[in-house]
Amino acid sequence: MSVKWGRLPEVPLITVRFTGLKHGQEKEKEKDKIKEKEKDSKEKEKDKKTLNGHTFSPIPIVGPISCSQCMKPFTNKDAYTCAGCGAFVHKGCRENLASCAKVKMKVR
């Protein structure tokens, strides 16, 4: 077997640059993400509200549901439900809903 040695074909030189974030910038991004998550959880906790014995939490709308107080249908993000009685209400209708039937109110 014979091997011919010749010139290698010219190979282009490839330059690689790393353009990622610097270490300090990565930490800043992580801090921003943590702050955003904390802000979201505080907003959700703030939306959970107790009024007239009802414990309201925001819910996603699935299907045609109407408000227990005003009987109007829900739009995108304004639906709340009571954990005790299961009433569905708008954010603005929470304060006007009658006392929760499932919670015993303290009598003075």
C-alpha positions as CSV (number, residue, x, y, z in Angstrom):
1,M,0.0,0.0,0.0
2,S,1.4,3.4,-0.9
3,V,0.5,6.7,0.7
4,K,1.0,9.9,-1.1
5,W,1.7,12.9,1.0
6,G,0.7,16.1,-0.4
7,R,-0.3,19.6,0.7
8,L,-3.3,19.9,2.9
9,P,-6.1,21.8,1.3
10,E,-6.5,25.3,2.8
11,V,-8.8,25.3,5.8
12,P,-10.5,28.6,6.6
13,L,-9.7,30.0,10.0
14,I,-12.9,30.1,12.2
15,T,-13.1,32.7,14.9
16,V,-15.4,31.9,17.8
17,R,-16.7,34.6,20.1
18,F,-18.7,34.1,23.3
19,T,-21.2,36.9,23.5
20,G,-23.0,35.7,26.6
21,L,-23.7,37.8,29.7
22,K,-21.0,38.6,32.1
23,H,-21.1,37.1,35.6
24,G,-22.5,40.3,37.2
25,Q,-25.2,40.6,34.5
26,E,-26.3,37.0,35.1
27,K,-26.7,37.6,38.8
28,E,-28.8,40.8,38.0
29,K,-31.1,38.8,35.7
30,E,-31.6,36.1,38.4
31,K,-32.4,38.8,41.0
32,D,-34.9,40.4,38.6
33,K,-36.6,37.0,38.0
34,I,-36.8,36.4,41.8
35,K,-38.3,39.8,42.4
36,E,-40.8,39.3,39.6
37,K,-41.9,36.0,41.1
38,E,-42.3,37.5,44.5
39,K,-44.3,40.4,43.1
40,D,-46.6,37.9,41.3
41,S,-47.2,35.9,44.4
42,K,-47.9,39.0,46.5
43,E,-50.5,40.1,43.9
44,K,-52.2,36.7,44.0
45,E,-52.2,36.8,47.8
46,K,-53.6,40.3,47.7
47,D,-56.4,39.1,45.4
48,K,-57.4,36.5,47.9
49,K,-59.8,38.4,50.0
50,T,-62.3,37.7,52.7
51,L,-65.5,39.7,52.6
52,N,-68.8,38.9,54.4
53,G,-67.4,35.5,55.3
54,H,-66.5,34.7,51.7
55,T,-62.9,33.7,50.9
56,F,-62.4,34.8,47.3
57,S,-59.7,33.6,45.0
58,P,-59.2,34.5,41.3
59,I,-60.0,31.7,38.8
60,P,-59.6,31.2,35.1
61,I,-62.9,31.3,33.1
62,V,-63.9,28.0,31.5
63,G,-67.2,27.9,29.7
64,P,-70.2,30.2,30.0
65,I,-70.5,31.3,33.6
66,S,-72.4,34.3,35.0
67,C,-71.8,36.3,38.1
68,S,-73.8,35.2,41.2
69,Q,-74.4,38.9,42.1
70,C,-75.1,40.8,38.9
71,M,-75.9,37.8,36.6
72,K,-73.6,39.3,33.8
73,P,-71.2,37.0,32.0
74,F,-67.5,37.1,32.8
75,T,-64.8,38.6,30.6
76,N,-61.2,37.5,30.5
77,K,-59.6,37.9,34.0
78,D,-62.2,39.2,36.4
79,A,-63.7,36.0,37.9
80,Y,-63.4,35.1,41.6
81,T,-64.9,32.2,43.5
82,C,-65.6,31.6,47.2
83,A,-63.9,28.6,48.7
84,G,-66.8,28.1,51.1
85,C,-70.0,28.4,49.0
86,G,-68.6,28.2,45.5
87,A,-70.1,31.5,44.3
88,F,-68.6,33.1,41.2
89,V,-68.4,36.9,41.1
90,H,-66.7,39.8,39.4
91,K,-64.0,41.6,41.2
92,G,-66.3,44.6,41.7
93,C,-69.2,42.5,42.8
94,R,-67.3,40.8,45.7
95,E,-68.2,43.5,48.2
96,N,-72.0,43.5,47.4
97,L,-72.5,39.7,47.7
98,A,-74.6,38.6,50.7
99,S,-72.9,36.8,53.6
100,C,-71.5,33.4,52.9
101,A,-73.9,30.6,53.8
102,K,-71.2,28.1,54.6
103,V,-69.4,30.3,57.2
104,K,-70.8,30.8,60.7
105,M,-70.6,34.6,61.4
106,K,-69.7,35.6,65.0
107,V,-72.6,37.3,66.8
108,R,-71.7,40.0,69.2
